[in-house]
Protein backbone atom coordinates (compact mmCIF):
# COMPACT_ATOMS: atom_id res chain seq x y z
CA UNK A 1 0.00 0.00 0.00
CA UNK A 2 1.75 3.14 -1.18
CA UNK A 3 -0.27 5.80 0.62
CA UNK A 4 1.27 4.86 3.98
CA UNK A 5 4.65 6.19 2.86
CA UNK A 6 3.43 9.33 1.15
CA UNK A 7 4.45 12.60 2.75
CA UNK A 8 2.96 15.93 3.54
CA UNK A 9 4.20 18.81 1.56
CA UNK A 10 3.58 22.34 2.78
CA UNK A 11 5.03 25.79 3.08
CA UNK A 12 6.69 26.88 6.24
CA UNK A 13 5.25 27.57 9.63
CA UNK A 14 1.69 28.64 10.10
CA UNK A 15 -0.23 30.55 12.75
CA UNK A 16 -3.58 28.89 12.52
CA UNK A 17 -2.97 27.24 9.15
CA UNK A 18 -2.13 23.66 8.34
CA UNK A 19 1.37 22.79 7.23
CA UNK A 20 2.09 19.54 5.41
CA UNK A 21 3.49 16.36 6.85
CA UNK A 22 4.08 12.69 6.39
CA UNK A 23 2.88 10.48 9.24
CA UNK A 24 5.29 7.68 10.03
CA UNK A 25 6.39 5.58 12.96
CA UNK A 26 9.61 4.31 11.39
CA UNK A 27 12.52 3.65 13.70
CA UNK A 28 16.04 5.01 13.42
CA UNK A 29 17.78 3.98 10.22
CA UNK A 30 19.70 0.73 10.73
CA UNK A 31 23.43 0.95 10.34
CA UNK A 32 23.58 4.58 11.49
CA UNK A 33 26.92 6.06 12.52
CA UNK A 34 27.84 5.60 16.21
CA UNK A 35 26.72 8.36 18.58
CA UNK A 36 29.30 11.14 19.23
CA UNK A 37 30.00 10.41 22.88
CA UNK A 38 32.24 13.44 23.54
CA UNK A 39 29.60 15.87 22.30
CA UNK A 40 26.87 14.06 24.26
CA UNK A 41 28.99 14.40 27.40
CA UNK A 42 29.20 18.13 26.71
CA UNK A 43 25.44 18.28 26.45
CA UNK A 44 25.01 16.50 29.79
CA UNK A 45 27.69 18.76 31.33
CA UNK A 46 25.79 21.87 30.24
CA UNK A 47 22.56 20.35 31.54
CA UNK A 48 24.25 19.75 34.90
CA UNK A 49 25.70 23.28 35.04
CA UNK A 50 22.29 24.82 34.44
CA UNK A 51 20.74 22.62 37.12
CA UNK A 52 23.42 23.49 39.69
CA UNK A 53 24.50 27.06 38.86
CA UNK A 54 21.65 28.88 37.10
CA UNK A 55 20.18 31.81 39.05
CA UNK A 56 16.91 29.94 39.70
CA UNK A 57 15.73 26.32 39.39
CA UNK A 58 14.71 25.07 35.94
CA UNK A 59 12.55 21.98 35.39
CA UNK A 60 14.26 19.04 33.70
CA UNK A 61 11.38 18.68 31.25
CA UNK A 62 11.66 22.31 30.13
CA UNK A 63 15.41 22.06 29.56
CA UNK A 64 15.16 18.88 27.53
CA UNK A 65 12.17 20.12 25.52
CA UNK A 66 13.99 23.34 24.64
CA UNK A 67 17.13 21.38 23.70
CA UNK A 68 15.12 19.26 21.27
CA UNK A 69 13.37 22.35 19.89
CA UNK A 70 16.67 24.13 19.22
CA UNK A 71 18.32 21.06 17.70
CA UNK A 72 15.51 20.47 15.21
CA UNK A 73 14.97 24.15 14.39
CA UNK A 74 18.66 24.55 13.52
CA UNK A 75 18.27 22.27 10.48
CA UNK A 76 15.99 24.22 8.12
CA UNK A 77 12.91 26.47 8.26
CA UNK A 78 10.45 23.56 8.01
CA UNK A 79 11.74 21.11 10.62
CA UNK A 80 10.21 21.58 14.06
CA UNK A 81 9.55 19.83 17.36
CA UNK A 82 5.83 19.53 18.17
CA UNK A 83 4.64 19.40 21.75
CA UNK A 84 1.26 17.99 22.74
CA UNK A 85 -0.72 21.12 21.84
CA UNK A 86 1.09 21.79 18.56
CA UNK A 87 0.71 18.15 17.47
CA UNK A 88 -3.03 18.21 18.15
CA UNK A 89 -3.44 21.46 16.21
CA UNK A 90 -1.48 20.01 13.34
CA UNK A 91 -3.65 16.91 13.13
CA UNK A 92 -6.81 19.05 13.22
CA UNK A 93 -5.50 21.36 10.52
CA UNK A 94 -4.97 18.46 8.13
CA UNK A 95 -8.72 17.97 8.32
CA UNK A 96 -9.24 21.58 7.26
CA UNK A 97 -10.07 23.16 10.62
CA UNK A 98 -8.09 24.85 13.38
CA UNK A 99 -8.30 27.70 15.88
CA UNK A 100 -6.21 30.74 15.10
CA UNK A 101 -5.94 34.02 13.26
CA UNK A 102 -5.72 32.69 9.71
CA UNK A 103 -2.26 33.77 8.59
CA UNK A 104 0.64 31.96 6.97
CA UNK A 105 3.89 33.28 8.38
CA UNK A 106 7.67 33.01 8.09
CA UNK A 107 10.62 34.57 9.92
CA UNK A 108 12.52 37.50 8.41
CA UNK A 109 15.29 39.49 10.12
CA UNK A 110 14.01 38.60 13.57
CA UNK A 111 10.37 39.46 12.89
CA UNK A 112 7.37 37.40 11.83
CA UNK A 113 6.45 38.19 8.23
CA UNK A 114 2.99 37.58 6.81
CA UNK A 115 3.20 35.29 3.79
CA UNK A 116 -0.52 35.52 3.15
CA UNK A 117 -3.76 35.87 5.11
CA UNK A 118 -6.37 33.16 4.60
CA UNK A 119 -9.53 34.25 2.88
CA UNK A 120 -12.35 35.25 5.28
CA UNK A 121 -10.20 34.79 8.40
CA UNK A 122 -9.86 37.28 11.32
CA UNK A 123 -6.55 38.52 9.87
CA UNK A 124 -7.99 38.87 6.37
CA UNK A 125 -11.01 40.85 7.60
CA UNK A 126 -8.77 43.12 9.67
CA UNK A 127 -6.85 44.19 6.55
CA UNK A 128 -3.57 42.39 7.30
CA UNK A 129 -1.67 41.91 4.04
CA UNK A 130 1.17 39.83 2.65
CA UNK A 131 4.50 41.47 3.47
CA UNK A 132 3.36 42.96 6.78
CA UNK A 133 5.70 42.37 9.75
CA UNK A 134 4.46 41.43 13.22
CA UNK A 135 6.70 43.22 15.71
CA UNK A 136 4.78 42.59 18.95
CA UNK A 137 2.21 40.10 20.24
CA UNK A 138 0.19 41.41 23.20
CA UNK A 139 2.89 44.07 23.77
CA UNK A 140 5.66 41.40 23.90
CA UNK A 141 8.44 42.17 21.36
CA UNK A 142 8.97 39.50 18.69
CA UNK A 143 12.69 40.24 18.34
CA UNK A 144 14.62 37.36 19.82
CA UNK A 145 11.74 34.85 19.70
CA UNK A 146 11.84 31.74 17.56
CA UNK A 147 9.10 31.38 14.96
CA UNK A 148 7.65 28.47 16.94
CA UNK A 149 7.43 30.62 20.08
CA UNK A 150 5.70 33.42 18.20
CA UNK A 151 3.19 31.01 16.69
CA UNK A 152 2.37 29.55 20.11
CA UNK A 153 1.62 33.06 21.39
CA UNK A 154 -0.77 33.69 18.49
CA UNK A 155 -2.66 30.45 19.04
CA UNK A 156 -5.29 30.04 21.74
CA UNK A 157 -8.86 29.17 22.54
CA UNK A 158 -11.82 30.19 20.37
CA UNK A 159 -13.12 33.73 21.11
CA UNK A 160 -9.95 34.66 23.01
CA UNK A 161 -8.31 37.94 22.00
CA UNK A 162 -4.79 38.83 20.92
CA UNK A 163 -3.30 42.17 19.91
CA UNK A 164 -0.73 42.34 17.10
CA UNK A 165 1.55 45.27 16.35
CA UNK A 166 2.02 45.48 12.60
CA UNK A 167 4.74 47.30 10.66
CA UNK A 168 4.00 47.88 6.99
CA UNK A 169 6.64 48.89 4.48
CA UNK A 170 6.19 52.55 3.54
CA UNK A 171 4.18 53.46 6.66
CA UNK A 172 5.81 55.81 9.16
CA UNK A 173 4.23 54.28 12.24
CA UNK A 174 3.23 50.72 13.22
CA UNK A 175 -0.45 50.03 13.83
CA UNK A 176 -2.24 48.01 16.46
CA UNK A 177 -4.62 45.23 15.39
CA UNK A 178 -6.86 43.55 17.99
CA UNK A 179 -8.03 40.14 16.75
CA UNK A 180 -10.34 37.46 18.10
CA UNK A 181 -9.24 33.87 17.55
CA UNK A 182 -11.81 31.64 15.92
CA UNK A 183 -12.11 28.21 14.38
CA UNK A 184 -10.97 28.51 10.79
CA UNK A 185 -12.51 26.11 8.32
CA UNK A 186 -10.54 26.06 5.11
CA UNK A 187 -12.67 25.18 2.10
CA UNK A 188 -10.17 23.20 0.09
CA UNK A 189 -11.91 23.34 -3.30
CA UNK A 190 -14.13 25.97 -4.92
CA UNK A 191 -15.48 26.11 -8.46
CA UNK A 192 -17.80 28.12 -10.67
CA UNK A 193 -18.49 29.02 -14.27
CA UNK A 194 -16.83 32.40 -14.79
CA UNK A 195 -18.11 32.78 -18.33
CA UNK A 196 -20.17 30.57 -20.67
CA UNK A 197 -17.88 27.72 -21.66
CA UNK A 198 -15.12 28.52 -19.13
CA UNK A 199 -14.79 27.08 -15.63
CA UNK A 200 -12.72 28.11 -12.59
CA UNK A 201 -11.49 25.47 -10.14
CA UNK A 202 -9.64 26.74 -7.06
CA UNK A 203 -7.66 24.59 -4.61
CA UNK A 204 -6.63 26.61 -1.56
CA UNK A 205 -4.91 23.76 0.30
CA UNK A 206 -4.38 20.03 -0.20
CA UNK A 207 -6.31 18.23 2.54
CA UNK A 208 -7.57 14.71 3.16
CA UNK A 209 -10.78 15.34 1.21
CA UNK A 210 -9.32 17.44 -1.62
CA UNK A 211 -9.50 14.78 -4.35
CA UNK A 212 -13.09 13.82 -3.49
CA UNK A 213 -14.12 17.48 -3.28
CA UNK A 214 -12.44 18.25 -6.60
CA UNK A 215 -14.36 15.44 -8.31
CA UNK A 216 -17.67 16.82 -7.01
CA UNK A 217 -16.85 20.36 -8.15
CA UNK A 218 -15.67 19.28 -11.61
CA UNK A 219 -18.79 17.20 -12.13
CA UNK A 220 -20.90 20.20 -11.12
CA UNK A 221 -19.12 22.34 -13.74
CA UNK A 222 -19.73 19.76 -16.47
CA UNK A 223 -23.36 19.48 -15.39
CA UNK A 224 -23.70 23.19 -16.13
CA UNK A 225 -21.83 22.96 -19.44
CA UNK A 226 -20.99 19.50 -20.86
CA UNK A 227 -18.99 21.17 -23.65
CA UNK A 228 -16.55 23.08 -21.46
CA UNK A 229 -14.04 24.95 -23.66
CA UNK A 230 -11.45 25.76 -21.01
CA UNK A 231 -10.70 25.27 -17.31
CA UNK A 232 -8.62 27.53 -15.05
CA UNK A 233 -6.99 25.60 -12.21
CA UNK A 234 -6.22 28.24 -9.57
CA UNK A 235 -3.36 27.35 -7.19
CA UNK A 236 -2.47 30.89 -6.13
CA UNK A 237 -1.63 31.22 -2.42
CA UNK A 238 -1.96 27.43 -2.01
CA UNK A 239 0.75 26.65 0.60
CA UNK A 240 0.67 22.89 0.01
CA UNK A 241 -0.69 20.07 2.11
CA UNK A 242 -0.99 16.33 1.75
CA UNK A 243 0.93 14.74 -1.10
CA UNK A 244 -1.83 12.25 -2.07
CA UNK A 245 -4.04 15.25 -2.87
CA UNK A 246 -1.41 16.68 -5.21
CA UNK A 247 -0.99 13.33 -6.94
CA UNK A 248 -4.73 12.89 -7.35
CA UNK A 249 -5.28 16.36 -8.77
CA UNK A 250 -2.41 15.88 -11.23
CA UNK A 251 -3.66 12.43 -12.25
CA UNK A 252 -7.12 13.84 -12.99
CA UNK A 253 -5.69 15.71 -15.98
CA UNK A 254 -2.96 13.30 -17.13
CA UNK A 255 -3.04 9.90 -18.85
CA UNK A 256 -3.30 6.98 -16.43
CA UNK A 257 -0.19 5.75 -14.63
CA UNK A 258 2.09 8.69 -15.45
CA UNK A 259 4.90 9.48 -12.95
CA UNK A 260 3.82 12.58 -11.00
CA UNK A 261 6.70 13.23 -8.60
CA UNK A 262 9.80 11.52 -7.23
CA UNK A 263 11.57 11.97 -3.89
CA UNK A 264 15.18 11.56 -2.79
CA UNK A 265 16.58 11.36 0.73
CA UNK A 266 18.92 9.39 3.00
CA UNK A 267 16.56 6.52 3.76
CA UNK A 268 15.84 3.85 1.18
CA UNK A 269 12.10 4.46 1.58
CA UNK A 270 12.62 8.18 0.91
CA UNK A 271 13.63 7.32 -2.66
CA UNK A 272 10.43 6.70 -4.56
CA UNK A 273 8.53 7.55 -7.72
CA UNK A 274 4.81 8.27 -7.26
CA UNK A 275 2.44 7.51 -10.13
CA UNK A 276 -1.04 8.62 -11.10
CA UNK A 277 -2.61 5.40 -9.82
CA UNK A 278 -5.37 4.91 -7.27
CA UNK A 279 -3.06 3.48 -4.59
CA UNK A 280 -1.05 6.71 -4.56
CA UNK A 281 -3.95 9.09 -3.94
CA UNK A 282 -6.97 7.15 -2.61
CA UNK A 283 -7.69 5.62 0.79
CA UNK A 284 -6.99 1.95 1.41
CA UNK A 285 -9.66 -0.38 -0.02
CA UNK A 286 -11.61 2.58 -1.35
CA UNK A 287 -12.97 3.09 -4.83
CA UNK A 288 -11.08 5.27 -7.28
CA UNK A 289 -12.60 8.76 -6.90
CA UNK A 290 -11.20 9.85 -10.28
CA UNK A 291 -13.28 7.17 -12.01
CA UNK A 292 -16.29 9.44 -11.50
CA UNK A 293 -14.78 12.29 -13.54
CA UNK A 294 -16.03 13.02 -17.07
CA UNK A 295 -13.71 11.66 -19.75
CA UNK A 296 -13.61 15.12 -21.36
CA UNK A 297 -11.47 16.42 -18.48
CA UNK A 298 -8.42 14.61 -19.90
CA UNK A 299 -8.50 16.79 -23.02
CA UNK A 300 -10.03 20.12 -21.99
CA UNK A 301 -7.56 23.04 -22.35
CA UNK A 302 -6.18 23.96 -18.91
CA UNK A 303 -4.43 27.05 -17.55
CA UNK A 304 -2.89 26.81 -14.09
CA UNK A 305 -2.63 30.09 -12.17
CA UNK A 306 0.27 30.35 -9.68
CA UNK A 307 2.02 33.05 -7.67
CA UNK A 308 4.68 33.42 -4.98
CA UNK A 309 2.24 31.99 -2.46
CA UNK A 310 1.97 28.72 -4.42
CA UNK A 311 4.20 26.21 -2.64
CA UNK A 312 5.08 22.55 -2.26
CA UNK A 313 2.08 20.37 -3.19
CA UNK A 314 0.76 23.08 -5.51
CA UNK A 315 4.20 23.28 -7.13
CA UNK A 316 4.12 19.50 -7.64
CA UNK A 317 0.86 19.83 -9.58
CA UNK A 318 2.10 22.80 -11.62
CA UNK A 319 5.43 21.06 -12.31
CA UNK A 320 3.82 17.80 -13.45
CA UNK A 321 1.32 19.47 -15.77
CA UNK A 322 4.09 21.69 -17.13
CA UNK A 323 6.50 18.78 -17.77
CA UNK A 324 3.87 16.85 -19.73
CA UNK A 325 2.76 20.02 -21.54
CA UNK A 326 -0.76 19.28 -20.35
CA UNK A 327 -1.43 22.83 -19.14
CA UNK A 328 -0.15 26.35 -19.57
CA UNK A 329 1.28 27.71 -16.31
CA UNK A 330 0.45 31.40 -15.90
CA UNK A 331 1.19 33.99 -13.23
CA UNK A 332 4.39 34.65 -11.30
CA UNK A 333 7.27 32.49 -10.09
CA UNK A 334 6.25 30.17 -7.24
CA UNK A 335 7.56 29.94 -3.67
CA UNK A 336 10.20 27.27 -4.28
CA UNK A 337 9.67 24.71 -1.51
CA UNK A 338 10.82 21.38 -2.88
CA UNK A 339 11.16 19.36 0.31
CA UNK A 340 9.09 16.69 2.06
CA UNK A 341 8.41 16.79 5.80
CA UNK A 342 7.76 13.60 7.76
CA UNK A 343 6.00 13.48 11.12
CA UNK A 344 8.01 11.13 13.35
CA UNK A 345 6.21 10.36 16.64
CA UNK A 346 8.40 10.52 19.76
CA UNK A 347 5.70 9.75 22.34
CA UNK A 348 1.93 9.46 22.04
CA UNK A 349 1.70 13.24 22.54
CA UNK A 350 4.84 14.63 20.85
CA UNK A 351 6.54 14.37 17.48
CA UNK A 352 9.22 15.85 15.26
CA UNK A 353 8.35 17.25 11.86
CA UNK A 354 11.53 16.51 9.97
CA UNK A 355 12.62 17.30 6.42
CA UNK A 356 13.38 13.85 5.00
CA UNK A 357 13.58 14.27 1.21
CA UNK A 358 13.69 16.62 -1.74
CA UNK A 359 11.08 16.15 -4.43
CA UNK A 360 11.46 16.33 -8.20
CA UNK A 361 9.10 16.88 -11.12
CA UNK A 362 8.58 14.04 -13.66
CA UNK A 363 11.60 15.26 -15.65
CA UNK A 364 13.84 15.35 -12.57
CA UNK A 365 13.64 19.10 -11.98
CA UNK A 366 14.23 20.29 -8.43
CA UNK A 367 12.27 23.43 -7.57
CA UNK A 368 13.85 23.84 -4.11
CA UNK A 369 14.71 27.52 -3.53
CA UNK A 370 13.87 28.18 -7.21
CA UNK A 371 10.19 27.62 -7.80
CA UNK A 372 8.21 26.95 -10.96
CA UNK A 373 8.70 29.54 -13.70
CA UNK A 374 5.37 30.11 -15.49
CA UNK A 375 5.10 29.61 -19.24
CA UNK A 376 3.29 32.96 -19.38
CA UNK A 377 4.39 35.60 -16.85
CA UNK A 378 1.45 37.77 -15.74
CA UNK A 379 1.44 40.22 -12.82
CA UNK A 380 -1.15 40.22 -10.06
CA UNK A 381 -2.66 43.50 -11.26
CA UNK A 382 -2.69 45.57 -14.43
CA UNK A 383 -0.36 48.07 -12.68
CA UNK A 384 2.22 45.51 -11.55
CA UNK A 385 2.73 42.56 -9.25
CA UNK A 386 1.24 44.34 -6.22
CA UNK A 387 1.26 42.41 -2.95
CA UNK A 388 2.72 39.33 -4.63
CA UNK A 389 6.08 41.06 -5.10
CA UNK A 390 6.31 41.68 -1.34
CA UNK A 391 5.90 38.05 -0.35
CA UNK A 392 8.73 36.06 1.19
CA UNK A 393 10.03 33.07 -0.80
CA UNK A 394 11.90 29.90 0.17
CA UNK A 395 15.19 31.45 -0.93
CA UNK A 396 14.61 34.30 1.56
CA UNK A 397 14.32 31.99 4.58
CA UNK A 398 17.31 31.54 6.85
CA UNK A 399 18.90 28.07 6.66
CA UNK A 400 16.83 27.12 3.63
CA UNK A 401 17.72 23.82 2.02
CA UNK A 402 19.76 23.90 -1.19
CA UNK A 403 18.40 22.37 -4.38
CA UNK A 404 20.74 19.38 -4.00
CA UNK A 405 22.74 20.10 -7.15
CA UNK A 406 25.88 21.11 -5.28
CA UNK A 407 25.61 24.61 -6.74
CA UNK A 408 24.49 27.70 -4.89
CA UNK A 409 20.81 28.45 -5.42
CA UNK A 410 20.01 31.77 -7.01
CA UNK A 411 18.51 34.08 -4.40
CA UNK A 412 15.45 34.83 -6.49
CA UNK A 413 13.68 36.31 -3.51
CA UNK A 414 16.44 38.83 -2.91
CA UNK A 415 16.37 39.87 -6.56
CA UNK A 416 12.61 40.30 -6.35
CA UNK A 417 12.91 42.48 -3.23
CA UNK A 418 15.52 44.67 -4.96
CA UNK A 419 13.07 45.26 -7.77
CA UNK A 420 10.40 46.23 -5.27
CA UNK A 421 12.75 48.82 -3.77
CA UNK A 422 13.02 50.43 -7.19
CA UNK A 423 9.28 50.52 -7.76
CA UNK A 424 7.74 52.92 -5.24
CA UNK A 425 4.55 53.28 -7.23
CA UNK A 426 3.82 49.54 -6.98
CA UNK A 427 4.35 49.69 -3.22
CA UNK A 428 1.93 52.58 -2.86
CA UNK A 429 -0.71 50.66 -4.78
CA UNK A 430 -0.11 47.55 -2.67
CA UNK A 431 -0.58 49.48 0.58
CA UNK A 432 -3.93 50.91 -0.40
CA UNK A 433 -5.46 48.08 -2.43
CA UNK A 434 -8.07 45.82 -0.85
CA UNK A 435 -7.22 42.11 -0.55
CA UNK A 436 -7.82 40.40 -3.87
CA UNK A 437 -10.76 38.03 -4.08
CA UNK A 438 -9.68 35.21 -6.37
CA UNK A 439 -12.27 34.35 -8.99
CA UNK A 440 -13.98 37.74 -8.83
CA UNK A 441 -14.61 40.15 -11.70
CA UNK A 442 -11.61 42.17 -10.45
CA UNK A 443 -9.23 39.21 -10.72
CA UNK A 444 -6.73 40.45 -13.32
CA UNK A 445 -4.79 37.20 -13.74
CA UNK A 446 -7.99 35.22 -14.22
CA UNK A 447 -9.06 37.71 -16.88
CA UNK A 448 -5.73 37.20 -18.68
CA UNK A 449 -6.22 33.41 -18.55
CA UNK A 450 -9.62 33.81 -20.21
CA UNK A 451 -8.06 36.07 -22.86
CA UNK A 452 -5.48 33.37 -23.58
CA UNK A 453 -8.20 30.76 -24.06
CA UNK A 454 -10.00 33.04 -26.52
CA UNK A 455 -6.89 34.02 -28.48
CA UNK A 456 -7.07 37.63 -27.24
CA UNK A 457 -4.03 39.72 -26.20
CA UNK A 458 -2.57 38.94 -22.77
CA UNK A 459 -0.82 41.67 -20.76
CA UNK A 460 2.54 40.14 -19.86
CA UNK A 461 4.68 40.92 -16.82
CA UNK A 462 7.66 43.23 -17.16
CA UNK A 463 9.53 41.27 -14.46
CA UNK A 464 12.02 38.72 -15.73
CA UNK A 465 11.86 35.33 -13.97
CA UNK A 466 14.92 33.79 -12.32
CA UNK A 467 15.73 31.05 -14.82
CA UNK A 468 17.21 27.66 -14.01
CA UNK A 469 18.95 26.62 -17.23
CA UNK A 470 19.17 22.94 -16.33
CA UNK A 471 15.52 22.90 -15.33
CA UNK A 472 14.50 24.61 -18.56
CA UNK A 473 16.37 21.98 -20.58
CA UNK A 474 14.58 19.21 -18.68
CA UNK A 475 11.20 20.88 -19.21
CA UNK A 476 11.76 21.07 -22.96
CA UNK A 477 12.22 17.28 -23.14
CA UNK A 478 8.71 16.58 -21.87
CA UNK A 479 5.91 15.64 -24.21
CA UNK A 480 2.62 13.80 -23.75
CA UNK A 481 2.86 10.12 -24.62
CA UNK A 482 6.64 9.84 -24.30
CA UNK A 483 7.45 6.42 -22.82
CA UNK A 484 10.30 6.78 -20.36
CA UNK A 485 11.26 3.95 -17.98
CA UNK A 486 10.61 4.90 -14.36
CA UNK A 487 14.28 4.48 -13.47
CA UNK A 488 15.23 7.12 -16.00
CA UNK A 489 12.79 9.54 -14.41
CA UNK A 490 14.63 9.40 -11.11
CA UNK A 491 17.21 12.15 -10.52
CA UNK A 492 20.74 10.89 -9.79
CA UNK A 493 20.25 11.51 -6.05
CA UNK A 494 17.65 8.75 -5.89
CA UNK A 495 20.07 6.01 -6.89
CA UNK A 496 22.79 7.43 -4.63
CA UNK A 497 20.36 7.45 -1.73
CA UNK A 498 19.61 3.75 -2.19
CA UNK A 499 23.22 2.95 -1.42
CA UNK A 500 23.45 4.86 1.85
C-alpha positions, 0 to 999 in steps of 0.5 A, a space after each residue: 500500500 503506497 499511501 502509507 509512505 506518502 508525505 505531507 508537503 507544505 510551506 513553512 510555519 503557520 499561525 492557525 494554518 495547516 502545514 504539510 506532513 508525512 505520518 510515520 512511525 519508522 525507527 532510526 535507520 539501521 546501520 547509522 553512525 555511532 553516537 558522538 560520545 564526547 559531544 553528548 557528554 558536553 550536552 550533559 555537562 551543560 545540563 548539569 551546570 544549568 541545574 546546579 549554577 543557574 540563578 533559579 531552578 529550571 525543570 528538567 522537562 523544560 530544559 530537555 524540551 527546549 534542547 530538542 526544539 533548538 536542535 531540530 529548528 537549527 536544520 531548516 525552516 520547516 523542521 520543528 519539534 511539536 509538543 502535545 498542543 502543537 501536534 493536536 493542532 497540526 492533526 486538526 489542521 490536516 482535516 481543514 479546521 483549526 483555531 487561530 488568526 488565519 495567517 501563513 507566516 515566516 521569519 525574516 530578520 528577527 520578525 514574523 512576516 505575513 506570507 498571506 492571510 487566509 480568505 475570510 479569516 480574522 486577519 484577512 477581515 482586519 486588513 492584514 496583508 502579505 509582506 506585513 511584519 508582526 513586531 509585537 504580540 500582546 505588547 511582547 516584542 517579537 525580536 529574539 523569539 523563535 518562529 515556533 514561540 511566536 506562533 504559540 503566542 498567536 494560538 489560543 482558545 476560540 473567542 480569546 483575543 490577541 493584539 498584534 503590532 504590525 509594521 508595513 513597508 512605507 508606513 511611518 508608524 506601526 499600527 495596532 490590530 486587535 483580533 479574536 481567535 476563531 475556528 478557521 474552516 478552510 474550504 479546500 476546493 471551490 469552483 464556478 463558471 466564470 463565463 459561458 464555456 469557461 470554468 474556474 477550479 480553485 484549490 486553496 490547500 491540499 487536505 484529506 478530502 481534496 480529491 473527493 471534493 475536486 471530483 464533485 466540483 468538476 462534475 458540477 461544472 460539467 453538469 452546467 456545461 458538458 462542452 466546457 471549452 477551457 478550465 482555469 486551475 487556480 493554485 495561487 496562495 496554495 501553501 501545500 498540504 498532503 501529497 496524495 491530494 497533489 498526486 490525485 489532482 495531477 492524475 485527474 488531468 494526465 493519462 493513467 499511470 504517469 509518474 507525477 513526482 519523485 523523492 530523494 533522501 537518505 533513507 531507502 524508503 525516501 527514494 520513490 517515484 509516485 504515479 497517477 494510480 489509485 493506490 497513490 492518492 486514494 484511501 486503502 480499499 476505497 474506490 477510485 474517486 477519479 473514475 467518476 470524472 467526465 472523460 472530457 477532463 483529460 482533453 479540456 484546455 487547462 491554464 494553471 494560475 500560480 504566484 509566490 504563495 503557491 508552494 510545495 504540493 501546488 508546485 508538484 501539480 504545476 510542475 507535473 502538468 508543465 512537464 507533460 505540456 498538459 497545461 499552460 502555467 500562468 502567473 508569477 514564479 512560485 515559492 520554491 519549496 521542494 522538500 518533504 516533511 515527515 512526522 516522526 512520533 516521539 511519544 503518544 503526545 509529541 513528534 518531530 516534523 523533519 525534512 526527509 527528502 527533496 522532491 522532483 518533477 517528472 523530468 527530474 527538476 528540483 524546484 527547491 529555492 527556485 520555484 516553478 517559472 510560469 510559461 506565461 508571466 502575468 502580474 497580479 494586477 494591471 499596474 504591476 505585481 502588487 502584494 505578490 512582489 512583497 511576499 517572502 520566498 523559500 530562498 529568503 528563509 534563513 537556513 533554507 535547504 539547497 536544491 541538491 545540485 551542489 551549486 548555490 541556489 540563485 537568491 530569487 527572492 532577494 532579486 525580487 525584493 531589490 526590484 520592489 525597492 526600485 518601484 515605489 509606485 507599486 508599493 503605494 498601490 499595494 498598501 492601499 489596495 483591498 485584498 484580492 478576491 480570487 475568482 472575482 470580476 476584479 481578478 486580473 490574472 484570471 481575466 488574462 487566462 480567459 483572454 489566452 483561451 480566446 486568443 485575445 491579447 494577454 498583458 505580460 509581466 515586465 519582471 524577468 523570472 529567475 531562470 534555471 537553465 538545467 531545469 529549462 532543458 529538462 522541461 523542454 524534453 517533456 511531451 505527452 505520450 513519451 514512454 520513459 522507464 521509471 528508473 530514468 525519471 529518477 534524478 541521480 540523487 535517488 540512486 545514490 540514496 539507495 546505497 546509503 
